[in-house]
Amino acid sequence: MSGSELVKSQSESPWVEYGDLGINYDPVNLCKGFPDFPPPNFVVEALISASKNPAAHQYTRQYGNPRLVKILSKMYGQLIGRPIDPFKEILITIGAYEALLSAFLGLINPGDEVIIIQPFYDCYPPMVEMAKGIPVYVSLKPPADYEHRPVSSAEWKLDFQELASKFNERTKMIVVTTPNNPTGKVYSKEELLEISKLCRKFGTIALMDEVYEWIIYDSAKHVRMASLPEMWPYTLTIGSIGKTFNVTGWKIGWVYGPANLINPLQIIHSNTVHTCPTPIQEASAIALEIEFSRLGKPDSFWKQTSNELQAKRDLIVNYLQSAGFNPTIPDGTYFIVASYQNIDWPSSKVNYTEKSPGDKFAKWLCIEKKLLTMPMSYFYANPSKNEGKNWVRFCFFKTDSTIHDAGRILRQMKLKLNSKL
């Protein structure tokens, strides 16, 4: 007996292999996106408090714990400047992953096209294909001189003429990740307005993956597509408690938008997941209530976290530049991508399996140098994977000591004799 035709058409997530590399070789792990230090005390206390509520140990409302959807409604209603019905316009999911899958399964018909902007989080294409949709790709492009200088993630640009050429009467959805994983790009209001014009023209849903919405640096500003003129009817927005409070193991996400778009997702959810863990939803609500009361204030956890992560970003940028990598300095998220084209490594002598461009370098870096990263080519689709060749992604949401350990390894790198630096 064998798997279904659906399974045969899919491949295993690269995170499985890179997770095993982290276990088998015990490297300094800057691969996966989670902190190596505890979450904030008030979030832990929220979970303890929730666990003491007897009702929290039983099923809650299928589409979301009432306390949680109410605080999300209050918070996002204020942020986007319109009322949000907590019971008809919000769905609580098992992480952002389920929110994405429910959106694709609930809204995509066979043959519908879904525009995906590269580089993307790797689960988007297989999920679209599960719904029998057709992924259509367009790429953010770095500046032409990225090999010669540090660049900002804001300099990774869409060609809007190319983007417009991808839209047609079959374009059901476009997926936009802002802040973007892996580049750290925070889309400007002007860029989102350009995308919104195309969505309204073709009646296309904007599926906004905004899980890193609170991790913003320097003068960048996170703009929510749902807040833009006339875009509420076309927009679904996804969030995550894991990225919001540094608790990726809680696996609670959400999606909000107009009732006619949310209801299909609710139906998919009710017939698959049924409901999400009650105590985690209750704890999420408590933590959000606390943080919402501090929104925009100096003692805001979100503000403090961005400040702390900006310092970590600057630290790893210094290490990467001193080692000869060419980093893209992110305006958001806790990831940084860097080109290793100037690094001298034994590319012709290593025999590691290369499933995607850059695999050999990343495996050499892990096995031989004990530093684990992620090849950027996994954030591109065939035949565009070479756009990610010679790039790797680092996660810097780590203790300073972990970043220093990585820095010591990076400083051992040697430059090619014909380096462009």
C-alpha positions in Angstrom: 0.0 0.0 0.0 1.2 3.5 -0.7 0.2 7.1 0.0 -2.4 9.1 -1.9 -1.9 10.8 -5.2 -1.8 14.1 -3.2 1.1 12.9 -1.1 2.9 11.6 -4.1 2.8 15.1 -5.7 4.3 16.7 -2.6 7.8 16.7 -1.1 8.8 16.7 2.5 9.4 20.1 4.1 13.1 21.1 4.2 12.7 21.9 7.8 12.6 18.2 8.6 16.1 17.6 7.2 17.5 20.8 8.7 15.9 19.9 12.0 17.8 16.6 11.9 21.0 18.4 11.1 20.6 20.4 14.2 20.1 17.3 16.3 22.8 15.2 14.7 25.7 17.7 14.6 24.9 19.9 17.6 25.8 23.2 15.8 25.2 26.8 16.8 21.6 26.9 15.5 20.6 30.0 13.7 18.3 28.1 11.4 14.7 27.9 12.7 12.8 31.0 13.9 12.5 30.8 17.6 14.3 32.2 20.6 16.7 30.2 22.8 15.6 32.0 25.9 12.4 32.0 28.0 9.2 34.0 27.1 8.3 37.1 29.2 7.1 36.4 32.7 3.6 38.0 32.2 3.0 35.5 29.3 4.0 32.5 31.4 1.9 33.8 34.3 -1.1 34.1 31.9 -0.7 30.4 31.1 -0.5 29.5 34.8 -3.6 31.6 35.5 -5.5 30.0 32.6 -4.6 26.5 33.8 -6.3 27.2 37.1 -9.6 27.9 35.5 -11.6 24.6 35.5 -13.5 25.5 32.4 -10.3 26.1 30.4 -9.7 22.3 30.4 -12.7 21.6 28.3 -13.8 22.3 24.7 -14.4 26.0 23.9 -16.2 27.6 21.0 -15.2 26.0 17.7 -14.3 29.2 15.9 -12.4 30.7 18.9 -12.5 31.2 22.6 -14.9 34.2 23.2 -12.4 36.0 25.4 -9.7 35.7 22.7 -11.7 36.8 19.7 -13.1 39.7 21.7 -9.6 41.1 22.5 -8.5 40.5 19.0 -11.6 42.3 17.7 -10.9 45.3 20.0 -7.2 45.5 19.2 -7.4 45.1 15.4 -10.5 47.3 15.2 -8.5 50.1 16.7 -5.5 49.4 14.5 -7.3 49.3 11.2 -10.0 51.9 12.1 -13.2 49.9 11.7 -15.3 47.6 13.8 -14.6 43.8 13.6 -17.3 41.3 14.6 -15.5 38.9 17.0 -17.7 36.0 16.1 -18.2 36.4 12.4 -15.0 38.1 11.3 -12.3 36.2 13.2 -11.2 32.6 13.3 -8.8 31.1 15.8 -6.5 28.4 14.3 -3.7 26.0 15.1 -1.0 28.5 14.4 -0.7 30.6 11.2 -0.2 27.4 9.3 -3.8 26.3 9.7 -5.0 29.8 8.9 -3.2 29.6 5.6 -4.4 26.1 4.8 -8.0 27.0 5.7 -7.8 30.0 3.4 -6.6 28.0 0.5 -8.9 25.1 1.0 -11.9 27.3 1.8 -11.5 29.8 -1.1 -9.6 28.3 -3.9 -11.3 26.2 -6.7 -9.5 23.9 -9.1 -7.7 26.0 -11.7 -7.8 29.3 -9.7 -4.5 31.1 -9.8 -2.7 32.3 -6.6 0.1 34.9 -7.0 3.0 34.2 -4.6 5.8 36.7 -4.1 9.3 35.2 -3.9 11.1 34.7 -1.7 8.2 33.2 0.3 7.6 30.9 3.3 8.0 27.4 1.9 4.5 26.1 2.9 2.6 28.4 0.5 3.0 26.5 -2.8 2.2 23.0 -1.5 -0.9 24.3 0.3 -2.1 26.0 -2.8 -1.6 22.8 -4.7 -3.5 20.8 -2.1 -6.5 23.1 -2.9 -5.8 22.3 -6.7 -4.9 25.9 -7.3 -2.1 27.1 -9.6 0.8 29.0 -8.0 2.0 32.0 -10.1 5.3 33.5 -9.1 6.8 37.0 -9.1 10.0 37.9 -7.4 11.3 40.7 -5.2 14.6 41.8 -6.6 17.6 43.1 -4.7 19.5 46.0 -6.1 22.0 45.2 -8.8 25.0 46.2 -6.7 24.1 44.1 -3.6 27.5 42.2 -3.9 29.4 45.5 -3.3 27.6 47.0 -0.3 25.2 46.3 2.5 21.7 46.9 1.3 18.4 47.4 3.1 15.5 45.1 2.8 13.5 48.1 1.6 15.7 48.0 -1.5 14.2 44.6 -2.5 11.6 45.7 -5.0 8.7 44.3 -7.0 8.5 45.2 -10.6 4.8 46.4 -10.7 4.6 46.0 -14.4 5.6 42.4 -14.1 3.2 42.0 -11.2 0.3 43.5 -13.1 1.0 41.0 -16.0 0.4 38.1 -13.6 -3.2 39.2 -12.9 -6.1 38.0 -14.9 -9.7 36.8 -14.5 -8.5 33.5 -12.9 -6.4 35.3 -10.2 -8.3 34.4 -7.0 -5.7 35.4 -4.5 -2.3 37.0 -3.9 -0.2 36.1 -0.9 1.8 39.0 0.7 4.1 38.5 3.6 4.9 41.7 5.5 7.2 41.9 7.2 8.7 39.4 4.8 10.3 36.1 5.8 13.1 35.7 4.8 14.3 39.2 3.6 12.9 41.3 6.5 11.2 43.6 4.0 8.4 45.8 5.4 6.2 46.8 2.5 5.6 50.5 2.3 2.1 52.1 2.1 2.8 53.0 -1.5 3.7 49.4 -2.4 0.6 48.1 -0.7 -1.5 50.7 -2.5 -0.2 49.4 -5.8 -1.1 45.8 -4.9 -4.5 46.9 -3.6 -5.3 48.6 -7.0 -4.8 45.3 -8.8 -6.8 43.4 -6.2 -9.8 45.7 -6.6 -9.5 45.7 -10.4 -9.6 41.9 -10.7 -11.6 41.1 -7.6 -8.6 39.3 -6.1 -8.3 38.4 -2.4 -5.2 39.8 -0.6 -4.1 37.1 1.9 -1.8 39.0 4.2 0.6 37.0 6.3 1.5 39.6 9.0 2.8 37.3 11.8 5.8 39.5 12.3 3.7 42.7 12.6 5.3 43.8 15.9 8.9 43.3 15.0 9.9 46.5 13.2 13.1 48.4 13.2 14.5 51.9 12.6 12.0 54.2 10.9 10.0 51.4 9.2 6.3 51.3 9.8 4.0 48.3 9.5 0.9 49.2 7.4 -2.0 46.8 7.4 -3.6 46.1 4.1 -7.0 45.9 5.7 -6.7 49.5 6.8 -6.3 50.9 3.2 -9.2 52.5 1.4 -11.7 50.0 0.0 -9.6 47.0 0.9 -11.5 45.5 3.8 -13.8 43.5 1.4 -10.8 41.9 -0.3 -8.4 41.3 2.6 -7.8 38.4 5.0 -5.1 39.0 7.6 -3.2 36.3 9.5 -1.5 36.6 12.9 0.2 34.4 15.4 0.6 34.3 19.2 3.9 32.5 18.7 5.5 35.4 16.9 3.6 37.9 19.0 4.9 36.7 22.4 7.9 34.5 21.6 6.0 31.3 22.3 6.1 29.3 19.1 5.2 26.1 20.8 1.7 27.5 21.7 0.6 27.1 18.1 -2.3 29.5 18.2 -3.0 31.7 15.2 -5.9 33.7 13.8 -7.3 35.2 10.7 -9.6 38.2 10.4 -11.5 39.7 7.6 -15.1 40.2 6.2 -17.6 37.5 7.2 -18.2 36.3 3.7 -14.5 35.4 3.4 -14.1 34.1 7.0 -17.1 31.8 6.9 -15.6 29.3 4.3 -12.5 29.1 6.6 -14.7 28.4 9.6 -16.3 25.6 7.7 -13.0 24.0 6.8 -11.8 24.4 10.4 -14.9 22.9 12.0 -14.7 19.8 9.8 -11.0 19.2 10.4 -9.5 20.7 13.5 -12.8 21.3 15.2 -11.4 23.6 18.0 -8.1 24.8 19.3 -6.7 24.1 22.9 -8.8 26.1 25.4 -6.1 26.9 28.0 -3.7 28.2 25.4 -6.4 30.4 23.9 -7.3 31.7 27.4 -3.7 32.4 28.2 -3.3 34.2 24.8 -6.3 36.4 25.6 -5.0 37.3 29.0 -1.5 38.2 27.6 -3.1 40.3 24.7 -5.3 42.2 27.2 -2.3 43.1 29.2 -0.2 44.1 26.2 -3.0 46.0 24.5 -3.3 48.2 27.6 0.3 49.2 27.0 0.2 49.7 23.2 2.3 52.6 22.1 3.7 53.2 25.6 7.4 52.9 26.7 6.7 49.8 28.8 5.1 47.9 25.8 6.6 44.5 25.5 6.4 44.7 21.7 8.3 48.0 21.7 11.0 46.7 24.0 11.3 43.5 22.0 11.9 45.4 18.8 14.6 47.5 20.5 16.3 44.4 21.8 16.1 42.6 18.5 17.4 45.7 16.6 20.6 45.5 18.8 20.9 41.8 18.0 20.4 42.5 14.3 23.2 45.1 14.4 25.5 42.6 16.2 25.0 39.9 13.6 25.3 42.4 10.7 28.8 43.3 12.1 29.8 39.7 12.3 28.6 38.9 8.8 30.3 42.0 7.2 33.6 41.3 8.9 33.5 37.7 7.7 32.9 38.8 4.0 29.2 38.0 3.7 27.0 40.6 2.0 23.9 40.9 4.3 20.5 42.5 3.5 19.8 44.6 6.7 16.2 43.8 7.6 13.6 46.4 8.5 11.5 43.7 10.3 11.3 40.1 11.5 14.2 38.4 13.3 15.8 37.0 10.1 18.7 38.2 8.0 19.7 36.9 4.5 23.3 37.2 3.4 25.2 36.4 0.2 28.2 34.1 0.6 29.6 34.6 -3.0 32.8 36.1 -1.7 33.4 33.2 0.8 36.1 30.7 0.0 34.8 27.2 0.7 35.6 23.8 -0.9 32.6 23.7 -3.1 34.2 21.1 -5.5 35.3 18.8 -2.7 32.2 18.3 -0.6 29.8 15.5 -1.5 26.8 16.5 0.5 23.4 15.9 -1.2 22.2 19.1 -2.8 18.4 19.1 -3.0 18.3 22.8 -3.7 21.0 25.4 -4.7 23.0 26.4 -1.7 22.3 23.1 0.1 26.0 22.0 -0.1 27.2 25.3 1.5 24.7 25.2 4.3 25.5 21.5 5.1 29.3 22.2 4.9 28.8 25.1 7.3 26.8 22.9 9.7 28.8 19.7 9.5 32.3 21.1 9.2 32.0 24.5 10.9 29.1 23.8 13.3 26.9 26.7 12.3 23.4 25.9 11.1 21.6 28.2 8.7 18.9 27.8 5.9 19.6 28.0 2.2 17.6 30.8 0.7 16.7 28.8 -2.4 14.1 26.9 -0.4 12.1 30.2 -0.3 11.9 30.1 -4.1 10.0 27.7 -6.5 11.3 25.9 -9.5 12.6 27.1 -11.9 13.5 30.3 -9.9 15.5 28.6 -7.2 18.8 29.9 -8.6 17.6 33.4 -7.5 18.3 32.2 -4.0 21.6 30.5 -4.9 24.6 31.8 -2.9 22.3 33.2 -0.1 21.6 31.8 3.3 19.2 32.9 6.0 20.1 33.4 9.7 17.8 33.8 12.7 19.1 36.2 15.2 16.4 35.8 17.8 19.0 34.3 20.1 20.9 35.2 23.2 23.9 37.5 22.7 26.1 34.6 23.7 24.7 32.4 20.9 25.2 35.2 18.4 28.8 35.6 19.6 29.4 31.9 19.2 28.1 32.2 15.7 30.3 35.2 15.2 33.4 33.3 16.2 32.7 30.7 13.6 32.0 33.3 10.9 35.3 35.0 11.6 37.0 31.8 10.6 35.7 32.2 7.0 38.2 33.1 4.3 37.6 35.4 1.3 38.1 34.3 -2.2 41.2 35.8 -3.8 39.1 37.5 -6.4 36.6 38.8 -3.9 34.6 41.8 -4.9 34.9 43.2 -1.4 
